[in-house]
Every structure is written in C-alpha cells, then in structure tokens.
Amino acid sequence: MRHIACLHTAASNLSLFDAACPPGVTLSHTIRPDLLAEAEAAGGLTPAIAARTAAALEALAAPGIQAVLLTCSTLGPALAQARAAIPLLRADAALAEAARRAGGRVVALCAVETTLAPIAALFGPACETRLVPGAWAAFRAGDAHTYARMVAAAADAAFAEGAGCVALAQASMAPAAALCRNGIPLTSPSASLAALA
C-alpha cells in the first residue's frame, strides 16, 4: 500500500482526489487555502509564498509517506524549492506529461489568472493556454455547477476547434470532464495519481 500526502488549497479537491485514487494507494490531505489566497492577492506566486509552500510540502514528508503531491497549479513552481527524501510531485506536471503522451494539438484550460503563467511554463510553447472567463468567480461564489458547466463549454469549444487534447489545468475543474460532449479532457487528479501509483 502506497501512502501519498496531498497538499491542497481548496477543500473541494479532497473528494476529487479520493474519487480518482487507484487501488493500492491511500491518501492523506492537508488544506492550506491561505497560500492560494495570498498568491491571488499578490497577483501570483511570490518568493515568500513559495518558501512557505515548500516548507509545508517538506513537513508532509513524514515517516510512512511514500510521496507528496501538490495539487494547486498556482503554487506549483514552489515545489522546486522543496527538499525531501521521497518523491515530490506537482499534479499539473503529471497532467502536462499525460498531455504530451496524448499528442496532437494541446489546449490547457485555466480558471484563475494566477495559474496561467505557471501552466504556460510547464506545458511549453507547443500548448495553447486559455483562461475560462468568469469561471473562478463562480467557483469562489460556491456555484460548483455553473463552474463545471463553464469549463466544460470551454473544453468542448477547444475540441470543436481541432484540439487533439484538452487538459483541465486545475484540479477543481475535474468535474467538468463528465459534462463534455466533444471529447474527454485530461484532469490532474487522475493523471497525477496514476503517475504516483
């Protein structure tokens, strides 16, 4: 049995990762919404926020834990500063790798502006990174249904325009995959846990 510790910035992500958890893997969850709130207020990841995120990741690398997973795309670059004797993984890095394997034209969808730059850097110039306008406001308002519908509509539009692969860059976007009609987008809960399993 592999035990993976997850660092989230939204409580709603717990159920998404639990649902995607493969057999032989157990998850423990730590939620730090303060880190994302600070990054949003600052307009992105600052060195101070990155340092606090790295420290939080290192603290999760306790005895009995086989890997630590950072599920927030905005904070993703902070993982490069963390040091541990066990694997540390960004959920969106596994998503980017899955998108590369899928081939074809890749479109990565983001709901919040602070995620655009980290995702563009991670996926590379061959990928088109798009913001889903208004989606994050719906998420912040607690309207999960509208949020998922807006993301699904953006994914369907990308597929209709010829994208071979659509990646939902933020873990919170995963429920939108079930609403898509033009194709099945990749999600970070499934991609990251498959990589760690």
C-alpha positions in Angstrom: 0.0 0.0 0.0 1.4 3.4 -1.0 0.6 6.3 1.2 0.5 9.7 -0.5 0.2 13.0 1.3 -1.6 15.7 -0.6 -1.3 19.5 -0.1 -4.5 21.3 -1.3 -5.6 24.9 -1.3 -9.3 24.1 -1.7 -11.3 21.7 0.5 -13.4 20.7 -2.5 -10.4 19.0 -4.0 -10.3 16.3 -1.4 -13.2 14.4 -2.8 -11.9 14.7 -6.4 -8.6 13.1 -5.4 -10.3 10.4 -3.3 -12.5 9.6 -6.2 -9.5 9.2 -8.6 -7.4 7.2 -6.1 -6.4 3.9 -7.6 -6.3 0.6 -5.7 -3.3 0.1 -3.5 -3.0 3.8 -2.7 -4.2 5.7 0.3 -4.3 9.5 0.6 -3.9 11.9 3.5 -5.0 15.5 3.0 -3.7 18.9 4.2 -5.6 22.0 3.2 -3.9 25.4 3.0 -6.3 27.9 1.4 -4.2 30.8 2.9 -1.4 30.1 0.5 -3.6 30.5 -2.6 -5.4 33.5 -1.1 -2.1 35.2 -0.6 -0.9 34.4 -4.1 -4.2 35.7 -5.6 -3.9 38.9 -3.6 -0.3 39.3 -4.7 -1.1 38.7 -8.4 0.9 35.4 -8.4 3.4 33.3 -6.6 5.9 35.5 -4.7 9.3 34.2 -3.2 7.8 34.4 0.3 4.7 32.4 -0.6 6.9 29.9 -2.5 9.1 29.4 0.6 6.1 28.8 2.8 4.7 26.3 0.3 8.0 24.5 0.1 8.1 24.3 3.9 4.6 22.9 4.0 5.5 20.2 1.4 8.6 19.2 3.4 6.6 18.9 6.6 4.3 16.4 4.9 7.3 14.1 4.0 6.9 12.2 7.3 7.7 8.5 8.1 5.3 6.2 6.3 4.6 8.6 3.4 5.9 7.4 0.1 5.2 10.6 -1.9 3.9 14.2 -1.5 1.5 15.7 -4.1 1.0 19.4 -4.6 -2.5 19.8 -6.1 -2.5 23.6 -6.6 -1.3 24.9 -10.0 -0.8 28.5 -8.9 1.7 27.2 -6.2 3.2 24.6 -8.5 6.6 26.3 -9.1 7.3 26.3 -5.3 7.8 22.6 -5.4 11.3 23.2 -7.0 12.4 24.7 -3.7 11.2 21.8 -1.5 13.7 19.1 -0.4 12.7 15.7 0.8 14.0 12.1 0.7 10.8 11.0 -1.0 9.2 11.9 -4.4 7.5 15.3 -4.6 5.1 15.8 -7.5 3.0 18.7 -8.9 -0.4 17.4 -10.0 -0.2 19.6 -13.1 3.2 18.3 -14.1 1.8 14.8 -14.3 -1.1 16.3 -16.4 1.4 18.0 -18.7 3.2 14.7 -19.2 -0.1 12.9 -20.0 -1.0 15.7 -22.5 2.4 15.2 -24.2 1.8 11.5 -24.5 -1.7 12.1 -25.9 -0.2 14.0 -28.8 -1.9 16.4 -31.2 -2.7 20.0 -30.6 -2.9 20.6 -26.8 -5.1 23.2 -25.1 -4.7 23.8 -21.4 -7.6 25.5 -19.7 -7.2 27.6 -16.5 -9.9 29.1 -14.4 -7.9 31.6 -12.4 -5.4 34.1 -13.8 -2.6 33.3 -11.4 -2.4 29.8 -12.9 -1.8 31.0 -16.5 1.9 31.7 -16.2 2.8 28.5 -14.3 0.8 26.4 -16.7 2.2 28.0 -19.8 5.7 27.5 -18.5 5.0 23.9 -17.5 3.3 22.8 -20.7 5.6 24.7 -23.1 5.2 26.7 -26.2 3.5 23.9 -28.2 0.5 24.1 -25.9 -2.1 26.9 -26.0 -3.1 28.1 -22.6 -6.5 29.6 -22.2 -8.4 31.3 -19.4 -12.1 30.4 -18.9 -13.5 33.9 -18.3 -15.8 34.2 -15.2 -15.3 30.6 -14.1 -13.3 31.4 -11.0 -15.9 33.9 -9.8 -18.5 31.1 -10.0 -16.1 28.8 -8.0 -15.4 31.4 -5.4 -19.2 32.0 -5.1 -19.7 28.3 -4.3 -21.6 27.7 -7.6 -19.9 24.4 -8.5 -22.5 23.5 -11.1 -22.0 26.8 -13.1 -18.3 26.5 -12.7 -18.2 23.0 -14.2 -20.6 24.0 -17.0 -18.4 26.9 -18.0 -15.3 24.8 -18.0 -17.0 22.0 -20.0 -18.2 24.6 -22.6 -14.7 25.9 -23.0 -13.3 22.3 -23.4 -16.0 21.5 -25.9 -15.1 24.6 -27.9 -11.4 23.7 -27.9 -12.2 20.2 -29.1 -14.5 21.7 -31.8 -11.7 23.9 -33.0 -9.5 20.9 -33.5 -7.6 20.3 -30.3 -6.4 16.8 -30.0 -6.1 17.0 -26.3 -7.7 19.4 -23.7 -6.1 19.5 -20.3 -8.1 20.9 -17.3 -5.1 22.5 -15.6 -6.7 23.0 -12.1 -7.8 20.1 -10.0 -11.1 21.9 -9.2 -12.0 21.7 -12.9 -12.2 17.8 -12.9 -16.0 17.5 -12.6 -16.4 19.3 -15.9 -14.9 16.3 -17.7 -18.2 14.4 -17.3 -20.1 17.2 -18.9 -18.1 17.4 -22.1 -19.7 16.3 -25.3 -17.0 16.8 -27.9 -14.2 14.8 -26.2 -12.8 13.7 -22.8 -10.4 16.2 -21.3 -7.5 15.1 -19.1 -7.7 16.0 -15.4 -4.9 16.4 -12.9 -6.4 14.2 -10.1 -6.4 11.2 -12.4 -3.1 12.0 -14.2 -1.2 12.6 -11.0 -2.4 9.6 -9.0 -1.8 7.3 -12.0 1.7 8.6 -12.2 2.3 8.0 -8.5 0.6 4.6 -8.4 
